[in-house]
Amino acid sequence: MNLIEINNLKFAYTTEYVLKDISLNVEEGDFLAIVGENGSGKSTLLKLILGSLKKDGGSIKLLGKDIEDFNAFERLGYVPQVNDLTKISFPVTCKEYVVMNLFKEFNFLNRPGPKQWEKVDIAFKTLGISKLENLIFKDLSGGQKQKVMIARAIVANPDILILDEPTVGIDLTSKTEFLRLLYHLNTHHKKTIVIITHEMNIVKDYVNKIVKIENGRIIC
């Protein structure tokens, strides 16, 4: 089953196309890397999949529905880059940060209940990072933050996990640990994963599919 199906996708910010006739499928159980240098168009493709940009041509289907008719973006677990936009300045604990992604399940007092906290515990245990639950999120290392952000993404049990440049800004050891964690999620928990990256040499041993974008086109 194709969870993401893209055919002849085109997009332009002005008059020149940034993406040209992009076609690709993400099947259930895939661990796909979309690779390319900065400016190749891969980040634009990600924004189109997440619905933050509107395509100029072609089609995008998410979980079998045309993106124009799709309104269940919570079924896509998105993990952004660890950068200034994702830093949190106030002293929220990691488990409080993760439970925020279950806000639709909160009770009439707008607070999480026992069921939500149980889901948070399961997410941390699944990733093997229970020791981080009560630590302050803003004080973590880059690699630790990435793991907690995965916990936040998977706590709502999404159909697809999408990560934007997750290995940027962390050391090589942390990158390896992080990719092993994703591989574990894919192989043992059957989670479909899409990773956007320019570090193909690091991710190639963990994924089962690679799509390379260059100058707005898929070249392999």
C-alpha positions in Angstrom: 0.0 0.0 0.0 1.3 3.5 -0.9 1.1 5.9 2.0 2.5 8.7 -0.1 2.0 8.8 -3.8 3.4 11.7 -5.9 3.1 12.0 -9.6 4.5 14.6 -12.0 4.7 17.2 -9.2 5.7 20.7 -10.1 6.2 23.8 -8.0 7.6 27.3 -8.5 8.1 30.1 -6.0 8.2 32.7 -8.9 8.3 31.9 -12.6 11.0 29.2 -12.6 10.1 25.7 -11.4 11.9 24.5 -8.2 10.5 21.0 -8.6 10.0 19.5 -12.0 7.9 16.4 -12.7 8.7 14.7 -9.3 7.2 11.2 -9.0 7.8 8.9 -6.1 5.9 6.4 -3.8 6.3 5.7 -0.1 5.0 2.2 0.7 3.9 1.0 4.0 7.0 -0.3 5.9 9.5 1.8 3.9 12.5 3.6 5.3 13.1 6.1 2.6 15.9 8.7 2.4 15.3 11.8 0.2 18.8 13.1 -0.3 20.2 16.2 -2.1 22.4 19.2 -1.5 21.1 22.4 0.0 19.0 24.1 -2.6 18.2 20.9 -4.5 14.5 21.1 -3.8 14.1 18.5 -1.1 12.9 20.9 1.6 10.4 22.3 -0.8 9.1 18.8 -1.5 8.8 18.2 2.3 6.7 21.4 2.7 4.4 20.3 -0.1 3.9 16.9 1.5 3.1 18.6 4.8 0.6 20.9 3.2 2.5 24.2 4.0 2.9 24.9 0.3 0.5 24.4 -2.6 1.6 22.5 -5.7 1.5 24.1 -9.2 1.0 20.8 -11.0 0.8 17.1 -10.7 -0.7 15.2 -7.7 0.0 14.3 -4.1 -1.9 11.6 -2.4 -1.6 11.0 1.4 -2.9 7.7 2.8 -5.0 7.3 -0.4 -6.5 10.8 -0.5 -5.7 13.7 -2.7 -3.9 16.3 -0.6 -6.6 18.8 -1.4 -9.1 16.5 0.4 -6.7 15.4 3.2 -7.4 16.8 6.6 -5.7 14.3 8.9 -2.2 15.7 9.1 -1.9 14.4 12.7 -1.4 11.0 11.0 1.9 12.3 9.7 4.5 12.5 12.6 6.8 15.4 11.7 10.2 15.8 13.4 11.7 19.2 12.5 15.4 20.1 12.6 17.0 21.0 16.0 17.7 24.6 15.5 16.7 28.0 16.9 13.1 27.5 15.8 12.7 24.3 17.9 14.5 25.4 21.0 12.2 26.0 24.0 13.3 28.6 26.5 10.9 27.8 29.3 11.7 24.9 31.7 9.3 22.2 30.4 10.2 18.6 31.1 10.6 16.1 28.3 7.5 14.2 29.2 5.5 17.5 29.3 6.9 18.4 25.9 5.8 15.0 24.5 2.3 15.0 26.0 1.6 18.3 24.3 1.2 16.4 21.0 -1.9 14.6 22.5 -3.7 17.9 23.2 -6.7 16.7 21.2 -7.3 14.0 23.8 -7.1 16.4 26.8 -10.1 16.5 29.2 -12.5 19.4 29.7 -10.0 21.1 32.0 -7.5 21.0 29.1 -5.2 18.7 31.0 -3.7 15.3 30.1 -5.1 12.3 32.1 -3.8 8.9 33.0 -4.3 7.5 29.5 -2.2 10.3 27.9 0.6 9.9 30.4 0.6 6.1 29.8 1.1 6.8 26.1 4.0 9.1 26.9 5.6 6.4 29.0 5.2 3.9 26.2 6.8 6.3 23.7 9.8 6.8 25.9 10.2 3.1 26.6 9.9 2.2 22.9 12.8 4.5 22.2 14.8 3.4 25.2 15.0 6.9 26.6 12.9 6.7 29.8 15.8 8.3 31.8 15.1 11.6 29.9 11.4 11.9 30.9 11.9 14.2 33.9 14.8 16.2 32.5 14.3 19.8 31.3 14.0 19.7 27.5 16.0 22.9 26.8 19.0 21.6 28.8 19.4 18.5 26.6 22.1 17.9 24.0 21.2 18.1 20.3 21.1 14.3 20.0 18.9 13.9 23.1 16.5 16.6 21.8 16.1 14.7 18.6 15.2 11.5 20.4 12.6 13.3 22.5 11.2 14.9 19.4 10.7 11.5 17.9 8.9 10.5 21.1 6.7 13.5 20.6 6.0 12.5 17.0 5.2 8.8 17.7 3.1 9.3 20.9 0.0 9.8 18.8 0.8 6.7 16.7 1.1 8.3 13.3 1.1 6.2 10.1 4.3 7.9 8.8 7.3 9.5 10.5 8.9 12.3 8.5 12.2 13.8 9.7 13.8 17.0 8.3 17.7 16.9 8.4 17.7 15.1 11.7 21.5 14.5 11.7 22.5 18.1 11.4 24.2 19.7 14.4 24.9 16.5 16.3 28.2 14.6 16.6 29.0 11.4 14.7 28.4 9.1 17.7 25.0 10.6 18.3 24.1 10.4 14.6 24.9 6.7 14.6 22.8 6.1 17.7 20.0 8.1 16.3 19.9 6.2 13.0 20.0 2.9 14.8 17.0 4.1 16.8 15.1 4.9 13.5 16.1 1.5 12.1 14.7 -0.2 15.2 11.4 1.7 14.8 11.3 0.7 11.2 12.2 -3.0 11.6 10.8 -3.9 15.0 7.8 -1.5 15.2 7.0 -1.5 11.5 7.0 2.3 11.4 7.1 3.9 7.9 9.8 6.5 7.9 10.9 9.3 5.5 14.1 11.1 6.2 15.2 14.3 4.4 19.0 14.7 4.4 22.1 15.8 2.6 24.2 13.2 4.4 23.7 10.2 2.2 27.0 8.6 3.3 25.7 8.4 6.9 22.1 7.2 6.3 22.6 4.8 3.3 23.3 1.8 5.6 20.1 2.1 7.5 17.4 2.9 4.8 15.9 0.5 2.3 15.2 3.2 -0.4 17.0 6.3 -1.6 15.7 9.0 -3.8 18.2 11.7 -4.9 17.0 15.1 -6.0 19.3 17.5 -8.0 18.2 20.8 -9.4 14.5 20.0 -8.8 14.5 16.6 -10.5 14.9 13.0 -9.2 18.0 11.6 -10.7 18.0 8.2 -9.1 
